[in-house]
Amino acid sequence: MNLNVNFILLAPEILLTVLAFAVIILGLLITDRSKNMLGYISAAGILASIVYVLGNGMTGKVSYFYDSLVVDPLSQVFKLIFLIVSLIAVIASIEYFKNNRNQDEYYALILLSTVGMMVVASANDLIALFVGFELASMSTYVLAGFEKKNPASLEAALKYFLIGSLSSALMLFGMSLIYGITGTTNIPGIIDFFSIAPFAAESSLGVLAMIFLVAGFGFKMALVPFHMWAPDTYEGAPSVVSSLLAAGSKKMGFVAAFRVIVLALVAIRADVHFTFAILAIITMTYGNVVAVSQRSIKRMLAYSSIAQAGYIALAFVVTTQMSIAGGIVLALGHALMKGGAFIAVAVVGYMVLSDNKNAKNIDDLSNFAGLGKRAPITALGFFVFFLALAGIPPSAGFIGKLLLFYSITIEAITPTGVLTSSWLLLIVIIAILNSALSIYYYARVIKYMYVLPPVGEKIKEPAAYVTAILIAVVGTIGIGLYPEPFINMAMNAANIVLGV
């Protein structure tokens, strides 16, 4: 084992961990008025990590710490997702928390939560996976309730903590059953065991372990019926934190499911396919139907995010290279679209509070009237994000959905046009109908922004918000216009998932 290579590839995690502690120490040494600089320092560290990940580890596979962590194309793609989301959130937070005297704790928590997410992406052992989950979760529990004087924020944090603790318990119990069956927590070791003794996975204990793991990961992914924490948490948490939760932390569940369920539980893969097919259909349908009736844009985005989780879960239905690559591309696109959308909501809140400091329900649909004239860049961001979330080209949402839907269709229909699986074709039809339904509630907001008259004067959109939104817009459209490198990146990651 080449330790130098291992530590070099671990540079982003080391950098952000050291930076988190440095931010805390600096916060003790500088005045409250000078703490705005901590946001710029954190953003610079995250940007450096993004550049490093893009240049290293996208091919090949290196393991370290007794094979408990790996750096491979799968881990690097998801690290890229987590880092981009964190960068967007930190840039926007420079404006959102500019007068908060606890900025040092805030930025340290974001950095540590990002490190936890990256550990999950690299985890090759169930214990390392759980540690990464808990590091990210503990940090985001605090972030959700960071506005201590806001009852809605505290309620969001409490609900998130209670349900998150339950999901951790379920996941840990499932892992303990896997260890009891196989005698190891190392994922390659689990694969080897099930390959030699597939009957062990088919036993009642093996099926029970799968149920608990799917439930635990389902909570992290916000799949129905494990979704109940998401709407209240996203609505009550600060908008910049909601951006981190919806666009970043949810993806931990997906990369963990790719590592554990698809790779390790090979012997019961058929059951996994059917389970995720049912979960995906229910999740996307429930999320879109409930989103239609929402007037709170944050709750609408929360239910939309649940629906998007249902689309991404389609990657587990057939587990081919194309389906998994489609899920990864959609996860990357969703991170940009949803992260940018919640930052745009923060701009609307800034606008409403500028008109009336005692305003309530600042994310209500009525406050979006005439947004195209009052805050044109923010309205443009919403326009791009909404169309992308609906799967309209050219966008990352379109590319991801195209790969996913096509991958399932070619499994259902042969090249000669013979139908081989009617239930797979039905899943594609349901997914397309759900995408069409989502256009309705996205178009309703667009109508308010560009058709209805404004309710106030034009505002000066803060530079930090504009920067974060434009990063997300460029990424969303860029993937749609030039998808080839991102698809290749996702295909390499899919090969890791399939053990190729």
Residue pairs with C-beta under 8 A, 6 or more apart in sequence:
1 63
1 64
2 62
3 64
5 62
6 62
6 63
6 64
6 71
7 14
7 64
8 56
9 56
9 57
9 62
9 64
9 71
10 64
10 69
10 71
11 49
11 52
11 56
12 49
12 52
12 53
12 79
12 83
12 118
13 115
13 118
13 119
15 45
15 48
15 49
16 45
16 46
16 49
16 111
16 112
16 114
16 115
16 118
17 111
17 112
17 115
19 41
19 42
19 45
19 111
20 107
20 108
20 109
20 111
20 112
20 115
21 108
22 41
23 38
23 41
23 42
23 104
23 107
23 108
23 111
24 104
24 105
24 108
26 38
26 41
26 104
27 35
27 38
27 103
27 104
27 105
27 108
28 104
30 37
32 101
35 101
35 103
35 104
36 94
36 98
36 103
38 103
38 104
38 107
39 90
39 91
39 93
39 94
39 97
39 103
39 107
40 94
41 107
42 90
42 107
42 110
42 111
43 87
43 90
43 91
43 94
45 111
46 83
46 86
46 87
46 90
46 111
46 114
47 87
49 83
50 80
50 83
50 84
50 87
53 76
53 79
53 80
53 83
54 80
56 76
57 71
57 72
57 73
57 75
57 76
58 73
58 76
58 489
58 492
59 73
59 492
60 72
61 70
61 71
61 72
61 496
62 70
62 71
62 72
63 69
63 70
63 71
63 124
64 70
64 71
65 128
67 124
67 125
67 186
67 188
68 123
68 124
68 125
68 127
68 128
68 186
69 119
69 122
69 123
69 124
69 125
69 128
70 122
70 124
71 122
72 493
72 496
73 489
73 492
73 493
73 495
73 496
74 121
74 255
74 258
74 259
74 493
74 496
74 497
75 118
75 121
75 122
75 255
76 121
76 493
77 328
77 332
77 489
77 490
77 493
78 117
78 118
78 120
78 121
78 251
78 254
78 255
78 328
78 331
78 493
79 117
79 118
79 121
79 122
80 332
81 248
81 251
81 331
81 332
81 335
82 114
82 117
82 118
82 121
82 248
82 251
83 114
83 118
84 335
84 336
84 339
84 471
84 475
85 243
85 244
85 247
85 248
85 335
85 339
86 110
86 111
86 113
86 114
86 244
86 248
87 471
88 243
88 247
88 336
88 339
88 340
88 343
88 468
88 471
88 472
89 110
89 240
89 241
89 243
89 244
89 248
89 339
89 343
89 468
90 107
90 110
91 464
91 467
91 468
91 471
92 239
92 240
92 243
92 343
92 346
92 464
92 465
92 468
93 106
93 107
93 110
93 240
93 464
94 464
95 350
95 462
95 463
95 464
95 465
96 238
96 239
96 240
96 346
96 464
97 103
97 106
97 238
97 240
100 106
102 146
106 143
106 146
109 139
109 140
109 142
109 143
110 139
110 143
110 244
112 135
112 139
113 135
113 136
113 139
113 140
113 143
113 244
113 248
113 249
114 136
114 248
115 135
115 136
116 132
116 133
116 134
116 135
116 136
116 137
116 138
116 139
117 132
117 136
117 248
117 249
117 251
117 252
118 132
119 128
119 131
119 132
119 135
119 136
120 129
120 132
120 133
120 136
120 252
120 255
120 256
121 132
121 252
121 255
122 128
122 132
123 129
123 132
123 187
123 256
123 259
124 186
124 187
124 188
124 259
125 185
125 186
125 187
126 175
126 178
126 179
126 185
126 186
126 187
126 190
126 260
127 185
129 175
129 256
129 259
129 260
130 168
130 171
130 172
130 175
132 252
133 168
133 171
133 220
133 252
133 256
134 168
136 249
136 252
137 164
137 168
137 249
140 160
140 241
140 244
140 245
140 249
141 157
141 160
141 161
141 164
142 157
143 237
143 238
143 241
143 244
144 153
144 156
144 157
144 160
144 233
144 236
144 237
144 241
144 245
145 153
145 154
145 156
145 157
145 158
145 237
146 153
146 237
146 238
146 241
147 153
147 154
147 238
148 154
150 236
152 235
152 236
153 236
153 237
153 238
154 236
155 232
155 236
156 232
156 233
156 234
156 235
156 236
156 237
157 233
157 236
157 237
159 229
159 232
159 233
159 236
160 229
160 233
160 237
163 219
163 228
163 229
164 219
164 229
166 219
167 215
167 216
167 218
167 219
167 220
167 226
168 216
170 212
170 215
170 216
170 219
171 212
171 213
171 215
171 216
171 217
171 219
171 220
172 216
173 212
174 209
174 210
174 211
174 212
174 213
174 215
174 216
175 185
175 213
177 205
177 206
177 208
177 209
177 212
178 185
178 190
178 209
178 213
178 264
179 185
180 205
181 193
181 200
181 201
181 203
181 205
181 206
181 209
182 189
182 190
182 193
182 194
182 200
183 193
184 190
184 193
187 259
187 260
187 263
187 264
190 264
191 263
191 264
191 266
191 499
193 200
194 200
194 201
194 264
194 265
194 266
194 267
195 266
195 267
198 266
198 267
199 267
200 206
200 267
201 210
201 265
201 266
201 267
201 268
202 267
202 268
206 265
206 267
206 268
207 268
207 271
210 261
210 265
210 268
210 271
210 272
210 275
213 260
213 261
213 265
214 257
214 261
214 272
214 275
214 276
214 279
215 226
217 253
217 256
217 257
217 260
217 261
218 226
218 253
218 279
219 226
219 229
219 253
220 249
220 250
220 252
220 253
220 256
221 250
221 253
221 254
221 257
221 309
221 312
221 313
222 229
222 230
222 250
222 253
222 305
222 306
222 309
223 279
223 280
223 283
223 306
223 309
223 310
223 313
224 279
224 282
224 283
224 286
224 287
224 306
224 310
225 282
227 283
227 286
227 287
227 306
227 309
230 246
230 302
230 305
230 306
231 299
231 302
231 303
231 306
233 242
233 245
233 302
234 242
234 245
234 246
234 298
234 299
234 301
234 302
234 305
234 342
235 242
235 296
235 298
235 299
235 302
235 363
237 245
238 346
239 298
239 342
239 343
239 345
239 346
239 349
239 363
240 342
240 343
240 346
242 298
242 301
242 302
242 342
242 345
243 338
243 339
243 340
243 341
243 342
243 343
244 339
246 301
246 302
246 305
246 338
246 339
246 342
247 334
247 335
247 336
247 337
247 338
247 339
247 342
248 335
248 339
250 305
250 309
251 331
251 335
254 312
254 315
254 327
254 331
257 316
258 324
258 497
259 497
261 272
261 316
262 269
262 272
262 316
262 319
262 324
262 497
262 498
263 497
263 499
265 272
269 319
272 316
273 316
273 317
273 318
273 319
276 313
276 314
276 316
276 317
277 317
277 423
277 427
279 310
279 313
280 310
280 311
280 313
280 314
280 316
280 317
280 427
280 431
281 310
281 427
281 430
282 310
283 306
283 307
283 309
283 310
283 313
284 307
284 308
284 310
284 311
284 430
284 431
284 434
285 307
285 310
285 430
285 434
286 306
286 307
287 303
287 304
287 305
287 306
287 307
287 308
287 309
287 310
288 303
288 304
288 307
288 434
288 437
288 438
288 441
289 437
290 303
291 300
291 303
291 304
291 307
291 438
291 441
292 437
292 440
292 441
294 300
294 303
294 441
295 364
295 365
295 366
296 361
296 363
296 364
296 365
297 345
297 348
297 363
297 364
297 365
297 368
297 445
298 342
298 345
298 363
300 441
300 445
301 338
301 341
301 342
301 345
304 338
304 389
304 438
304 441
305 334
305 338
307 434
307 438
308 330
308 334
308 338
308 389
310 434
311 330
311 400
311 401
311 404
311 431
311 434
311 435
312 327
312 330
312 331
312 334
312 400
312 404
313 327
314 323
314 326
314 327
314 404
314 405
314 408
314 427
314 431
315 323
315 324
315 326
315 327
315 328
315 404
316 327
317 323
317 408
317 424
317 427
318 407
318 408
318 411
318 424
319 497
319 498
320 407
320 411
321 491
321 494
321 495
321 498
321 500
322 403
322 406
322 407
322 410
322 491
322 494
323 403
323 404
323 407
323 408
324 490
324 493
324 494
324 497
324 498
325 403
325 487
325 490
325 491
325 493
325 494
326 400
326 401
326 402
326 403
326 404
326 405
326 406
326 407
326 490
327 400
327 404
328 490
328 493
328 494
329 396
329 399
329 400
329 403
329 479
329 483
329 486
329 487
329 490
330 396
330 397
330 399
330 400
330 401
330 403
330 404
331 400
332 396
332 400
332 479
332 486
332 490
333 388
333 395
333 396
333 397
333 399
333 400
333 476
333 479
334 389
334 396
334 397
334 400
336 396
336 472
336 475
336 476
336 479
337 385
337 388
337 389
337 395
337 396
337 397
337 472
337 476
338 385
338 389
339 472
340 381
340 384
340 385
340 468
340 469
340 471
340 472
340 473
340 476
341 381
341 382
341 385
341 386
341 389
343 381
343 465
343 468
343 469
343 472
344 378
344 381
344 382
344 385
344 465
344 469
345 363
346 465
347 375
347 378
347 461
347 462
347 465
347 469
348 362
348 363
348 367
348 368
348 371
348 375
348 378
349 362
349 363
350 459
350 462
350 465
351 367
351 374
351 375
351 456
351 459
352 359
352 362
352 367
353 359
353 362
354 459
355 456
361 367
365 444
365 445
365 448
366 448
366 455
367 455
368 445
368 448
368 449
369 448
369 449
369 452
369 453
369 454
369 455
370 448
370 449
370 452
370 453
370 454
370 455
370 456
371 378
371 379
371 382
371 448
371 449
371 450
371 454
372 379
372 380
372 449
372 450
373 454
373 458
374 454
374 456
374 457
374 458
374 459
375 458
375 459
375 461
377 461
377 466
377 469
377 470
378 461
378 465
378 466
378 469
379 449
379 450
380 473
381 469
381 470
381 472
381 473
382 445
382 446
382 449
383 446
383 449
383 450
384 395
384 473
384 476
384 477
385 472
385 473
385 476
386 442
386 443
386 445
386 446
387 395
387 397
387 442
388 395
388 396
388 397
388 398
388 476
388 477
388 480
389 397
389 438
389 442
390 397
390 435
390 438
390 439
390 442
391 397
391 398
391 401
391 435
391 438
392 398
392 439
393 399
393 480
394 477
394 480
394 481
395 476
395 477
395 479
395 480
396 475
396 476
396 477
396 479
396 480
396 483
396 486
397 476
397 480
398 480
399 479
399 480
399 483
399 486
399 487
401 431
401 435
403 487
404 431
405 428
405 431
405 432
408 424
408 427
408 428
409 424
409 425
409 428
411 420
411 421
411 424
412 419
412 420
412 421
412 422
412 424
412 425
412 428
413 419
413 420
413 425
414 420
419 425
479 486
